[in-house]
Amino acid sequence: MMEIIKIQINHKQPLTLKKIATILYDEIGEEYDLTLEVIEDYFNFLSSSILPNATFITVLEFNIPELVTREFTLKNIVFSFLQSIENIEGIVSITKVNDTILQDTAFEYYKKIVDLEMDMRNVLTYILAYSSKSIDNELFKSFGVNHSSKGISNTEVKEQYENKLFYIDFSQYASFNKAQKLNKEKIAELLQEPHINSFEQFKNKINDRDLKEDRHIDFITSIKTKLEPLEKMRNSIMHIRNISDNTIRNFKMAIEDNGTNKGIKTLISDFWDNENELLKQQTFMKLAEMEIRNIFNEIDENKDSDYYSQNDIVNAMLDDDYADLETFQDDILEYIDDEINILCYDIVDTNYHQLNTLIEELWNTNRLNLL
């Protein structure tokens, strides 16, 4: 497979194929057993035009095989070749306008950037929802976030199943750790709001501008130093420009663990693990209690009609198939564990007791005489 490089050369003197091919031959010919004639076939002059200033623009494309390199990469060989051309008398400038080596590198890191950015949006969407924040222009203004969605309505964004975090840069993700200070005009405006009748209410209004949970603020603070290398990599890819070794090195250090210094991928993974561990019991119990109430409501609303439910427990209740409360409790709890316990929370005896108590209470309250 051949890599393809296209360059635009601004020059004052004629360029010859042999002169250019000889430069590449000096770079790779002897080491890789390539003749000058073979190397000449790598080149193709696409155009050449004289400019009003009496210099010339020549567009040259050349192919280079995927050589087995030892000390240097193929990119290093190309750059060394271009530097040698630059030293030819009469060369004004050289611009690399297309480069499949760069494309391959860009495509490799593009997917990593996309995955990371989507993961970051996932976390921030959750954090902002947890603090009851609407992701809109007013929120961005409160946190001093630059964005490109000023002419785009929330409706347009929602129609694409996105939110306005899709319109901010990597570097802006760390801006949500602290709301901007209010100016005098905004403070005066808040004081005049009709529902603010005391200093305590005013203080609460000010505090509500920030995120609610310290752990969420800590997470955003922890990723702040990781975002600049990601932004630089993203910009290099999006603008199709050289991805330097330093950019690649800093990018890898930002996303991967380095000793005790956690990369952004681990920080995101740890964030979700901590949230799930902290909230899993509360989440499961709330979902289980809601589903139990839904089951009883469905039974109560349809007990006098010819009704078929997607839930077998409801159908069994409507058909008077339960002879005792204990069997009904066992079936509901089995259903809850199979269908509602989506994160496989390890249900403990206390949870079972609370849920059984709720089922018994609703059984008696609804006066379901199934015996």
Secondary structure, 3 states (H helix, E strand, C coil): CEEEEEEEEEECCCCCHHHHHHHHHHHHHCCCCCCHHHHHCCEEEEEEEECCCCCEEEEEEEEEECCCCCCCCHHHHHHHHHHHHHCCCCEEEEEEEEEHHHHHHHHHHHHHHHHHHHHHHHHHHHHHHHCCCCCCHHHHHHHCCCCCCCCCCHHHHHHCCCCHHHHCCHHHHHHHHCCCCCCHHHHHHHHCCCCCCCHHHHHHHHHCCCCCCHHHHHHHHHHHHHHHHHHHHHHHHHCCCCCCHHHHHHHHHHHCCECCECCHHHHHHHHHHHHHHHHHHHHHHHHHHHHHHHHHHHHHHHCCCCCCCCCHHHHHHHCCCCCCHHHHHHHHHHHHHHHHCCCCCCCCHHHHHHHHHHHHHHHHHCCCCCC
